[in-house]
Amino acid sequence: MFCILLIGQTKVFCDNEAVVLNASHLDSTLRGKHIVIANHCCHEAQAAGYAQIGHQDGKANPADVLTKLLLGSKMHVLLWQ
């Protein structure tokens, strides 16, 4: 799609268990057209072997450094783990 060569699967981690379950199971029912379309893209990527979706505990999620205001000690732990 973007002409970028990827070797192996892209690992996508999420700290919301409901999102991981909906993205992993084909029989999940969702409301909202935009959510259904995004979920379908996740299913296709997993089926083709391009992506692997997994759960990441919220206390150890390094993406929180970029998206939330954290105390210095927690930010230090997430950056240097």
N, CA, C and O atoms as a CHARMM CRD file, in Angstrom:
* protein
*
  324
    1    1 MET  N      0.81700  -1.18800   0.00000 PROA 1      0.00000
    2    1 MET  CA     0.00000   0.00000   0.00000 PROA 1      0.00000
    3    1 MET  C      0.86700   1.26000   0.00000 PROA 1      0.00000
    4    1 MET  O      0.63400   2.17000  -0.79500 PROA 1      0.00000
    5    2 PHE  N      1.87200   1.31900   0.89300 PROA 2      0.00000
    6    2 PHE  CA     2.75100   2.47300   0.94100 PROA 2      0.00000
    7    2 PHE  C      4.13300   2.14700   0.37800 PROA 2      0.00000
    8    2 PHE  O      5.06900   2.93300   0.52500 PROA 2      0.00000
    9    3 CYS  N      4.25800   0.98900  -0.26300 PROA 3      0.00000
   10    3 CYS  CA     5.52900   0.54100  -0.84600 PROA 3      0.00000
   11    3 CYS  C      6.62000   0.41300   0.20300 PROA 3      0.00000
   12    3 CYS  O      7.77000   0.77000  -0.05100 PROA 3      0.00000
   13    4 ILE  N      6.27300  -0.09000   1.36900 PROA 4      0.00000
   14    4 ILE  CA     7.23800  -0.33100   2.43700 PROA 4      0.00000
   15    4 ILE  C      7.34100  -1.83100   2.61700 PROA 4      0.00000
   16    4 ILE  O      6.33300  -2.50300   2.83900 PROA 4      0.00000
   17    5 LEU  N      8.54800  -2.36200   2.52200 PROA 5      0.00000
   18    5 LEU  CA     8.75700  -3.79200   2.67800 PROA 5      0.00000
   19    5 LEU  C      8.78000  -4.14400   4.16000 PROA 5      0.00000
   20    5 LEU  O      9.60100  -3.62800   4.91900 PROA 5      0.00000
   21    6 LEU  N      7.87900  -5.02200   4.56100 PROA 6      0.00000
   22    6 LEU  CA     7.82700  -5.49200   5.94000 PROA 6      0.00000
   23    6 LEU  C      8.20500  -6.96200   5.96500 PROA 6      0.00000
   24    6 LEU  O      7.72800  -7.75100   5.15000 PROA 6      0.00000
   25    7 ILE  N      9.05200  -7.31500   6.89200 PROA 7      0.00000
   26    7 ILE  CA     9.45100  -8.70500   7.06100 PROA 7      0.00000
   27    7 ILE  C      8.83400  -9.19700   8.36400 PROA 7      0.00000
   28    7 ILE  O      9.14100  -8.68300   9.43900 PROA 7      0.00000
   29    8 GLY  N      7.97300 -10.18100   8.26200 PROA 8      0.00000
   30    8 GLY  CA     7.30500 -10.71800   9.44400 PROA 8      0.00000
   31    8 GLY  C      6.03700  -9.95800   9.77300 PROA 8      0.00000
   32    8 GLY  O      5.61100  -9.07900   9.02400 PROA 8      0.00000
   33    9 GLN  N      5.43900 -10.30700  10.90300 PROA 9      0.00000
   34    9 GLN  CA     4.17800  -9.70700  11.31700 PROA 9      0.00000
   35    9 GLN  C      4.41800  -8.41500  12.08600 PROA 9      0.00000
   36    9 GLN  O      5.42700  -8.26400  12.77400 PROA 9      0.00000
   37   10 THR  N      3.48000  -7.49300  11.96000 PROA 10     0.00000
   38   10 THR  CA     3.47200  -6.29400  12.77900 PROA 10     0.00000
   39   10 THR  C      2.69800  -6.61700  14.03700 PROA 10     0.00000
   40   10 THR  O      1.56500  -7.09400  13.96600 PROA 10     0.00000
   41   11 LYS  N      3.29600  -6.36100  15.19300 PROA 11     0.00000
   42   11 LYS  CA     2.63000  -6.65500  16.45700 PROA 11     0.00000
   43   11 LYS  C      1.92800  -5.40000  16.94000 PROA 11     0.00000
   44   11 LYS  O      2.54800  -4.35300  17.12300 PROA 11     0.00000
   45   12 VAL  N      0.61500  -5.52400  17.14500 PROA 12     0.00000
   46   12 VAL  CA    -0.21100  -4.41700  17.60800 PROA 12     0.00000
   47   12 VAL  C     -0.68700  -4.77400  19.00800 PROA 12     0.00000
   48   12 VAL  O     -1.35300  -5.79100  19.20200 PROA 12     0.00000
   49   13 PHE  N     -0.34400  -3.93000  19.99100 PROA 13     0.00000
   50   13 PHE  CA    -0.73500  -4.18500  21.36900 PROA 13     0.00000
   51   13 PHE  C     -1.73600  -3.13800  21.81100 PROA 13     0.00000
   52   13 PHE  O     -1.62200  -1.96700  21.44700 PROA 13     0.00000
   53   14 CYS  N     -2.71500  -3.55800  22.59500 PROA 14     0.00000
   54   14 CYS  CA    -3.77200  -2.67400  23.07300 PROA 14     0.00000
   55   14 CYS  C     -4.02800  -2.99300  24.54000 PROA 14     0.00000
   56   14 CYS  O     -3.98100  -4.15500  24.94300 PROA 14     0.00000
   57   15 ASP  N     -4.29800  -1.96400  25.33900 PROA 15     0.00000
   58   15 ASP  CA    -4.56400  -2.21300  26.75900 PROA 15     0.00000
   59   15 ASP  C     -6.05800  -2.35400  27.05800 PROA 15     0.00000
   60   15 ASP  O     -6.44900  -2.45600  28.22100 PROA 15     0.00000
   61   16 ASN  N     -6.88400  -2.36200  26.02700 PROA 16     0.00000
   62   16 ASN  CA    -8.32300  -2.54300  26.19300 PROA 16     0.00000
   63   16 ASN  C     -8.68300  -3.96000  25.73000 PROA 16     0.00000
   64   16 ASN  O     -8.60800  -4.27100  24.54100 PROA 16     0.00000
   65   17 GLU  N     -9.07100  -4.80700  26.67600 PROA 17     0.00000
   66   17 GLU  CA    -9.34700  -6.21300  26.35600 PROA 17     0.00000
   67   17 GLU  C    -10.52900  -6.37500  25.39900 PROA 17     0.00000
   68   17 GLU  O    -10.52900  -7.29200  24.57800 PROA 17     0.00000
   69   18 ALA  N    -11.52400  -5.51000  25.49000 PROA 18     0.00000
   70   18 ALA  CA   -12.68200  -5.61100  24.60000 PROA 18     0.00000
   71   18 ALA  C    -12.27300  -5.36900  23.15200 PROA 18     0.00000
   72   18 ALA  O    -12.77600  -6.03700  22.24800 PROA 18     0.00000
   73   19 VAL  N    -11.38100  -4.43500  22.92500 PROA 19     0.00000
   74   19 VAL  CA   -10.90900  -4.15800  21.56800 PROA 19     0.00000
   75   19 VAL  C    -10.13800  -5.35200  21.02500 PROA 19     0.00000
   76   19 VAL  O    -10.30800  -5.72600  19.86400 PROA 19     0.00000
   77   20 VAL  N     -9.29700  -5.94900  21.84900 PROA 20     0.00000
   78   20 VAL  CA    -8.52400  -7.12300  21.42500 PROA 20     0.00000
   79   20 VAL  C     -9.45500  -8.27700  21.08000 PROA 20     0.00000
   80   20 VAL  O     -9.25100  -8.95200  20.07100 PROA 20     0.00000
   81   21 LEU  N    -10.47100  -8.51400  21.89900 PROA 21     0.00000
   82   21 LEU  CA   -11.41800  -9.59900  21.63400 PROA 21     0.00000
   83   21 LEU  C    -12.21900  -9.35700  20.35400 PROA 21     0.00000
   84   21 LEU  O    -12.41500 -10.27600  19.55900 PROA 21     0.00000
   85   22 ASN  N    -12.67700  -8.12900  20.15900 PROA 22     0.00000
   86   22 ASN  CA   -13.44100  -7.81700  18.94600 PROA 22     0.00000
   87   22 ASN  C    -12.58400  -7.93500  17.69600 PROA 22     0.00000
   88   22 ASN  O    -13.06800  -8.35400  16.64500 PROA 22     0.00000
   89   23 ALA  N    -11.31800  -7.56900  17.80500 PROA 23     0.00000
   90   23 ALA  CA   -10.42700  -7.64600  16.64700 PROA 23     0.00000
   91   23 ALA  C     -9.99500  -9.07800  16.36100 PROA 23     0.00000
   92   23 ALA  O     -9.61300  -9.39500  15.23500 PROA 23     0.00000
   93   24 SER  N    -10.04800  -9.93800  17.35800 PROA 24     0.00000
   94   24 SER  CA    -9.58000 -11.31300  17.19600 PROA 24     0.00000
   95   24 SER  C    -10.67400 -12.28200  16.74700 PROA 24     0.00000
   96   24 SER  O    -10.38300 -13.26400  16.06300 PROA 24     0.00000
   97   25 HSD  N    -11.92100 -12.02100  17.12000 PROA 25     0.00000
   98   25 HSD  CA   -13.01000 -12.94000  16.81100 PROA 25     0.00000
   99   25 HSD  C    -13.83000 -12.44200  15.63200 PROA 25     0.00000
  100   25 HSD  O    -14.26500 -11.29000  15.60600 PROA 25     0.00000
  101   26 LEU  N    -14.03500 -13.31600  14.66000 PROA 26     0.00000
  102   26 LEU  CA   -14.78000 -12.94300  13.46600 PROA 26     0.00000
  103   26 LEU  C    -16.27100 -12.76600  13.72800 PROA 26     0.00000
  104   26 LEU  O    -16.94200 -12.02800  13.00600 PROA 26     0.00000
  105   27 ASP  N    -16.78800 -13.42800  14.74100 PROA 27     0.00000
  106   27 ASP  CA   -18.23000 -13.38900  14.97500 PROA 27     0.00000
  107   27 ASP  C    -18.66800 -12.24900  15.89500 PROA 27     0.00000
  108   27 ASP  O    -19.82000 -12.22100  16.32700 PROA 27     0.00000
  109   28 SER  N    -17.77500 -11.31200  16.20200 PROA 28     0.00000
  110   28 SER  CA   -18.15700 -10.21000  17.07900 PROA 28     0.00000
  111   28 SER  C    -19.10600  -9.26100  16.35800 PROA 28     0.00000
  112   28 SER  O    -18.92600  -8.97000  15.17500 PROA 28     0.00000
  113   29 THR  N    -20.11200  -8.78400  17.07400 PROA 29     0.00000
  114   29 THR  CA   -21.07500  -7.85400  16.48800 PROA 29     0.00000
  115   29 THR  C    -20.79100  -6.46200  17.03700 PROA 29     0.00000
  116   29 THR  O    -20.68000  -6.26800  18.24800 PROA 29     0.00000
  117   30 LEU  N    -20.67700  -5.51400  16.14500 PROA 30     0.00000
  118   30 LEU  CA   -20.35300  -4.14900  16.52300 PROA 30     0.00000
  119   30 LEU  C    -21.38500  -3.19200  15.95600 PROA 30     0.00000
  120   30 LEU  O    -22.03200  -3.48700  14.95100 PROA 30     0.00000
  121   31 ARG  N    -21.53400  -2.05400  16.59900 PROA 31     0.00000
  122   31 ARG  CA   -22.41700  -1.01100  16.10200 PROA 31     0.00000
  123   31 ARG  C    -21.55400   0.13100  15.59600 PROA 31     0.00000
  124   31 ARG  O    -20.47300   0.38000  16.12900 PROA 31     0.00000
  125   32 GLY  N    -22.01100   0.80100  14.60700 PROA 32     0.00000
  126   32 GLY  CA   -21.28500   1.92400  14.03400 PROA 32     0.00000
  127   32 GLY  C    -20.51600   1.49000  12.79900 PROA 32     0.00000
  128   32 GLY  O    -19.66600   0.60200  12.86700 PROA 32     0.00000
  129   33 LYS  N    -20.81200   2.11000  11.68600 PROA 33     0.00000
  130   33 LYS  CA   -20.21300   1.69000  10.42300 PROA 33     0.00000
  131   33 LYS  C    -18.70300   1.86400  10.42500 PROA 33     0.00000
  132   33 LYS  O    -17.99000   1.00800   9.90200 PROA 33     0.00000
  133   34 HSD  N    -18.19800   2.95100  10.99900 PROA 34     0.00000
  134   34 HSD  CA   -16.75600   3.17900  10.99400 PROA 34     0.00000
  135   34 HSD  C    -16.01800   2.13600  11.83300 PROA 34     0.00000
  136   34 HSD  O    -14.89900   1.75000  11.49500 PROA 34     0.00000
  137   35 ILE  N    -16.63300   1.67900  12.92000 PROA 35     0.00000
  138   35 ILE  CA   -16.01400   0.65000  13.75700 PROA 35     0.00000
  139   35 ILE  C    -16.00800  -0.68600  13.02600 PROA 35     0.00000
  140   35 ILE  O    -15.02300  -1.42100  13.09300 PROA 35     0.00000
  141   36 VAL  N    -17.08200  -1.00400  12.33700 PROA 36     0.00000
  142   36 VAL  CA   -17.17100  -2.25900  11.59100 PROA 36     0.00000
  143   36 VAL  C    -16.13000  -2.29400  10.47600 PROA 36     0.00000
  144   36 VAL  O    -15.50500  -3.32900  10.24600 PROA 36     0.00000
  145   37 ILE  N    -15.93900  -1.17700   9.78400 PROA 37     0.00000
  146   37 ILE  CA   -14.95000  -1.12200   8.69900 PROA 37     0.00000
  147   37 ILE  C    -13.53900  -1.28900   9.25300 PROA 37     0.00000
  148   37 ILE  O    -12.74600  -2.04600   8.69400 PROA 37     0.00000
  149   38 ALA  N    -13.21400  -0.59800  10.34000 PROA 38     0.00000
  150   38 ALA  CA   -11.88400  -0.72300  10.94200 PROA 38     0.00000
  151   38 ALA  C    -11.65100  -2.14000  11.45100 PROA 38     0.00000
  152   38 ALA  O    -10.55300  -2.67900  11.31000 PROA 38     0.00000
  153   39 ASN  N    -12.67400  -2.74300  12.04100 PROA 39     0.00000
  154   39 ASN  CA   -12.56500  -4.10500  12.54900 PROA 39     0.00000
  155   39 ASN  C    -12.34900  -5.09200  11.40500 PROA 39     0.00000
  156   39 ASN  O    -11.58200  -6.04600  11.54100 PROA 39     0.00000
  157   40 HSD  N    -13.02000  -4.86600  10.28200 PROA 40     0.00000
  158   40 HSD  CA   -12.85000  -5.72000   9.11000 PROA 40     0.00000
  159   40 HSD  C    -11.40900  -5.65100   8.60200 PROA 40     0.00000
  160   40 HSD  O    -10.83700  -6.67000   8.21700 PROA 40     0.00000
  161   41 CYS  N    -10.82900  -4.46400   8.60100 PROA 41     0.00000
  162   41 CYS  CA    -9.42500  -4.31700   8.18100 PROA 41     0.00000
  163   41 CYS  C     -8.48900  -5.07900   9.12000 PROA 41     0.00000
  164   41 CYS  O     -7.50900  -5.67300   8.67100 PROA 41     0.00000
  165   42 CYS  N     -8.78200  -5.06400  10.40500 PROA 42     0.00000
  166   42 CYS  CA    -7.97500  -5.82300  11.37700 PROA 42     0.00000
  167   42 CYS  C     -8.08100  -7.31600  11.11100 PROA 42     0.00000
  168   42 CYS  O     -7.07500  -8.02500  11.15800 PROA 42     0.00000
  169   43 HSD  N     -9.29300  -7.80500  10.82900 PROA 43     0.00000
  170   43 HSD  CA    -9.49300  -9.22100  10.52700 PROA 43     0.00000
  171   43 HSD  C     -8.71400  -9.62600   9.28100 PROA 43     0.00000
  172   43 HSD  O     -8.07000 -10.67500   9.25900 PROA 43     0.00000
  173   44 GLU  N     -8.77400  -8.79800   8.25200 PROA 44     0.00000
  174   44 GLU  CA    -8.05200  -9.10800   7.01200 PROA 44     0.00000
  175   44 GLU  C     -6.54900  -9.14700   7.23900 PROA 44     0.00000
  176   44 GLU  O     -5.87000 -10.03500   6.72600 PROA 44     0.00000
  177   45 ALA  N     -6.02300  -8.19600   7.99900 PROA 45     0.00000
  178   45 ALA  CA    -4.59000  -8.15300   8.26100 PROA 45     0.00000
  179   45 ALA  C     -4.13500  -9.37800   9.05100 PROA 45     0.00000
  180   45 ALA  O     -3.06600  -9.93000   8.78800 PROA 45     0.00000
  181   46 GLN  N     -4.95200  -9.80100  10.02500 PROA 46     0.00000
  182   46 GLN  CA    -4.60900 -10.99800  10.79600 PROA 46     0.00000
  183   46 GLN  C     -4.69300 -12.25200   9.92900 PROA 46     0.00000
  184   46 GLN  O     -3.82300 -13.12000  10.01300 PROA 46     0.00000
  185   47 ALA  N     -5.71900 -12.35500   9.10700 PROA 47     0.00000
  186   47 ALA  CA    -5.89600 -13.53500   8.26100 PROA 47     0.00000
  187   47 ALA  C     -4.77800 -13.64900   7.23100 PROA 47     0.00000
  188   47 ALA  O     -4.35400 -14.75500   6.89600 PROA 47     0.00000
  189   48 ALA  N     -4.30100 -12.52000   6.73000 PROA 48     0.00000
  190   48 ALA  CA    -3.22800 -12.53200   5.73600 PROA 48     0.00000
  191   48 ALA  C     -1.85800 -12.71900   6.38900 PROA 48     0.00000
  192   48 ALA  O     -0.86900 -12.95300   5.69400 PROA 48     0.00000
  193   49 GLY  N     -1.79200 -12.61700   7.71500 PROA 49     0.00000
  194   49 GLY  CA    -0.52800 -12.79200   8.41300 PROA 49     0.00000
  195   49 GLY  C      0.29800 -11.52200   8.49600 PROA 49     0.00000
  196   49 GLY  O      1.49200 -11.58300   8.79000 PROA 49     0.00000
  197   50 TYR  N     -0.31400 -10.37200   8.24300 PROA 50     0.00000
  198   50 TYR  CA     0.40400  -9.10000   8.29700 PROA 50     0.00000
  199   50 TYR  C      0.48400  -8.54500   9.70800 PROA 50     0.00000
  200   50 TYR  O      1.43800  -7.84500  10.04900 PROA 50     0.00000
  201   51 ALA  N     -0.51200  -8.85100  10.53100 PROA 51     0.00000
  202   51 ALA  CA    -0.59400  -8.26600  11.86600 PROA 51     0.00000
  203   51 ALA  C     -0.93100  -9.32700  12.88900 PROA 51     0.00000
  204   51 ALA  O     -1.56800 -10.33700  12.59000 PROA 51     0.00000
  205   52 GLN  N     -0.48600  -9.06800  14.10400 PROA 52     0.00000
  206   52 GLN  CA    -0.81400  -9.90800  15.25100 PROA 52     0.00000
  207   52 GLN  C     -1.26400  -8.96400  16.35500 PROA 52     0.00000
  208   52 GLN  O     -0.49500  -8.10800  16.79300 PROA 52     0.00000
  209   53 ILE  N     -2.50400  -9.11400  16.80700 PROA 53     0.00000
  210   53 ILE  CA    -3.06700  -8.21600  17.81100 PROA 53     0.00000
  211   53 ILE  C     -3.03000  -8.90700  19.16500 PROA 53     0.00000
  212   53 ILE  O     -3.46800 -10.05000  19.29900 PROA 53     0.00000
  213   54 GLY  N     -2.50700  -8.21400  20.16300 PROA 54     0.00000
  214   54 GLY  CA    -2.37900  -8.78900  21.49100 PROA 54     0.00000
  215   54 GLY  C     -2.69300  -7.77900  22.57700 PROA 54     0.00000
  216   54 GLY  O     -2.82200  -6.58400  22.31300 PROA 54     0.00000
  217   55 HSD  N     -2.81700  -8.27100  23.80300 PROA 55     0.00000
  218   55 HSD  CA    -3.15100  -7.43200  24.95400 PROA 55     0.00000
  219   55 HSD  C     -1.88000  -6.99500  25.66600 PROA 55     0.00000
  220   55 HSD  O     -0.97500  -7.79800  25.89200 PROA 55     0.00000
  221   56 GLN  N     -1.82000  -5.72100  26.01400 PROA 56     0.00000
  222   56 GLN  CA    -0.71500  -5.15100  26.79300 PROA 56     0.00000
  223   56 GLN  C     -1.31400  -4.57400  28.06000 PROA 56     0.00000
  224   56 GLN  O     -2.26300  -3.79300  27.99200 PROA 56     0.00000
  225   57 ASP  N     -0.78600  -4.93500  29.20000 PROA 57     0.00000
  226   57 ASP  CA    -1.29800  -4.42500  30.46200 PROA 57     0.00000
  227   57 ASP  C     -1.17500  -2.90200  30.49900 PROA 57     0.00000
  228   57 ASP  O     -0.15400  -2.35200  30.08700 PROA 57     0.00000
  229   58 GLY  N     -2.19300  -2.23100  30.98200 PROA 58     0.00000
  230   58 GLY  CA    -2.20500  -0.77300  31.01900 PROA 58     0.00000
  231   58 GLY  C     -1.10300  -0.16800  31.86800 PROA 58     0.00000
  232   58 GLY  O     -0.69000   0.96600  31.63000 PROA 58     0.00000
  233   59 LYS  N     -0.61900  -0.91700  32.86500 PROA 59     0.00000
  234   59 LYS  CA     0.43600  -0.39100  33.73000 PROA 59     0.00000
  235   59 LYS  C      1.80900  -0.44900  33.06900 PROA 59     0.00000
  236   59 LYS  O      2.74700   0.20700  33.52300 PROA 59     0.00000
  237   60 ALA  N      1.92700  -1.22600  32.00800 PROA 60     0.00000
  238   60 ALA  CA     3.22800  -1.38200  31.34600 PROA 60     0.00000
  239   60 ALA  C      3.16400  -0.98000  29.87600 PROA 60     0.00000
  240   60 ALA  O      3.94000  -1.48400  29.06300 PROA 60     0.00000
  241   61 ASN  N      2.25300  -0.08300  29.53000 PROA 61     0.00000
  242   61 ASN  CA     2.07000   0.30900  28.13800 PROA 61     0.00000
  243   61 ASN  C      2.97100   1.50800  27.81600 PROA 61     0.00000
  244   61 ASN  O      2.70400   2.61200  28.29300 PROA 61     0.00000
  245   62 PRO  N      4.02300   1.32100  27.02500 PROA 62     0.00000
  246   62 PRO  CA     4.93700   2.43600  26.73500 PROA 62     0.00000
  247   62 PRO  C      4.29700   3.53800  25.89300 PROA 62     0.00000
  248   62 PRO  O      4.82000   4.65200  25.85800 PROA 62     0.00000
  249   63 ALA  N      3.18600   3.26300  25.21600 PROA 63     0.00000
  250   63 ALA  CA     2.51200   4.30200  24.43200 PROA 63     0.00000
  251   63 ALA  C      1.90100   5.37000  25.33200 PROA 63     0.00000
  252   63 ALA  O      1.61800   6.47300  24.86300 PROA 63     0.00000
  253   64 ASP  N      1.69400   5.07400  26.60300 PROA 64     0.00000
  254   64 ASP  CA     1.14500   6.05700  27.53000 PROA 64     0.00000
  255   64 ASP  C      2.05000   7.27700  27.66500 PROA 64     0.00000
  256   64 ASP  O      1.57100   8.37100  27.96300 PROA 64     0.00000
  257   65 VAL  N      3.34200   7.10300  27.45100 PROA 65     0.00000
  258   65 VAL  CA     4.27900   8.22200  27.54500 PROA 65     0.00000
  259   65 VAL  C      3.92700   9.29800  26.51400 PROA 65     0.00000
  260   65 VAL  O      4.08100  10.49000  26.78000 PROA 65     0.00000
  261   66 LEU  N      3.45600   8.87700  25.34300 PROA 66     0.00000
  262   66 LEU  CA     3.13600   9.81600  24.27600 PROA 66     0.00000
  263   66 LEU  C      1.70100  10.32200  24.31900 PROA 66     0.00000
  264   66 LEU  O      1.37800  11.30800  23.65500 PROA 66     0.00000
  265   67 THR  N      0.83100   9.66600  25.08900 PROA 67     0.00000
  266   67 THR  CA    -0.58400  10.00900  25.03400 PROA 67     0.00000
  267   67 THR  C     -1.17300  10.50500  26.35000 PROA 67     0.00000
  268   67 THR  O     -2.30200  10.99400  26.36200 PROA 67     0.00000
  269   68 LYS  N     -0.44000  10.39200  27.46000 PROA 68     0.00000
  270   68 LYS  CA    -1.00200  10.77800  28.75100 PROA 68     0.00000
  271   68 LYS  C      0.00500  11.59500  29.55500 PROA 68     0.00000
  272   68 LYS  O      1.21300  11.51200  29.33400 PROA 68     0.00000
  273   69 LEU  N     -0.50900  12.37200  30.47600 PROA 69     0.00000
  274   69 LEU  CA     0.33000  13.10500  31.40800 PROA 69     0.00000
  275   69 LEU  C      0.66300  12.16400  32.56200 PROA 69     0.00000
  276   69 LEU  O     -0.22900  11.74500  33.29900 PROA 69     0.00000
  277   70 LEU  N      1.94200  11.83300  32.72100 PROA 70     0.00000
  278   70 LEU  CA     2.36600  10.85900  33.72400 PROA 70     0.00000
  279   70 LEU  C      3.27100  11.50700  34.75800 PROA 70     0.00000
  280   70 LEU  O      3.92500  12.51500  34.49100 PROA 70     0.00000
  281   71 LEU  N      3.29800  10.91300  35.94200 PROA 71     0.00000
  282   71 LEU  CA     4.25200  11.33300  36.95700 PROA 71     0.00000
  283   71 LEU  C      5.65500  10.93300  36.51900 PROA 71     0.00000
  284   71 LEU  O      5.81900   9.99200  35.74300 PROA 71     0.00000
  285   72 GLY  N      6.65200  11.63200  37.00400 PROA 72     0.00000
  286   72 GLY  CA     8.03200  11.38800  36.60000 PROA 72     0.00000
  287   72 GLY  C      8.47800   9.95800  36.82800 PROA 72     0.00000
  288   72 GLY  O      9.16700   9.39000  35.98100 PROA 72     0.00000
  289   73 SER  N      8.10200   9.35800  37.95400 PROA 73     0.00000
  290   73 SER  CA     8.55600   7.99900  38.25700 PROA 73     0.00000
  291   73 SER  C      7.96600   6.98400  37.27700 PROA 73     0.00000
  292   73 SER  O      8.67400   6.09000  36.81400 PROA 73     0.00000
  293   74 LYS  N      6.67000   7.11500  36.95600 PROA 74     0.00000
  294   74 LYS  CA     6.05700   6.16900  36.02500 PROA 74     0.00000
  295   74 LYS  C      6.61400   6.36800  34.62300 PROA 74     0.00000
  296   74 LYS  O      6.83000   5.39900  33.89500 PROA 74     0.00000
  297   75 MET  N      6.84700   7.61600  34.24100 PROA 75     0.00000
  298   75 MET  CA     7.41300   7.88300  32.91300 PROA 75     0.00000
  299   75 MET  C      8.81500   7.27900  32.82200 PROA 75     0.00000
  300   75 MET  O      9.17400   6.70300  31.79500 PROA 75     0.00000
  301   76 HSD  N      9.59100   7.40500  33.86400 PROA 76     0.00000
  302   76 HSD  CA    10.94200   6.84000  33.86500 PROA 76     0.00000
  303   76 HSD  C     10.90200   5.32900  33.72800 PROA 76     0.00000
  304   76 HSD  O     11.70700   4.75400  32.99400 PROA 76     0.00000
  305   77 VAL  N      9.99100   4.68400  34.41300 PROA 77     0.00000
  306   77 VAL  CA     9.85900   3.21900  34.33700 PROA 77     0.00000
  307   77 VAL  C      9.46900   2.78400  32.92500 PROA 77     0.00000
  308   77 VAL  O     10.03400   1.83000  32.39000 PROA 77     0.00000
  309   78 LEU  N      8.50200   3.48400  32.32100 PROA 78     0.00000
  310   78 LEU  CA     8.04300   3.11000  30.97900 PROA 78     0.00000
  311   78 LEU  C      9.09500   3.37500  29.91500 PROA 78     0.00000
  312   78 LEU  O      9.19500   2.62300  28.94600 PROA 78     0.00000
  313   79 LEU  N      9.87900   4.43200  30.08000 PROA 79     0.00000
  314   79 LEU  CA    10.89700   4.74000  29.07300 PROA 79     0.00000
  315   79 LEU  C     12.09500   3.80900  29.14600 PROA 79     0.00000
  316   79 LEU  O     12.71100   3.51900  28.12000 PROA 79     0.00000
  317   80 TRP  N     12.42900   3.34500  30.31300 PROA 80     0.00000
  318   80 TRP  CA    13.66700   2.55900  30.48600 PROA 80     0.00000
  319   80 TRP  C     13.40000   1.10600  30.83500 PROA 80     0.00000
  320   80 TRP  O     14.25200   0.46600  31.45200 PROA 80     0.00000
  321   81 GLN  N     12.26200   0.56900  30.46700 PROA 81     0.00000
  322   81 GLN  CA    11.99500  -0.85500  30.75600 PROA 81     0.00000
  323   81 GLN  C     12.62400  -1.74800  29.73700 PROA 81     0.00000
  324   81 GLN  O     12.50000  -2.97000  29.82700 PROA 81     0.00000
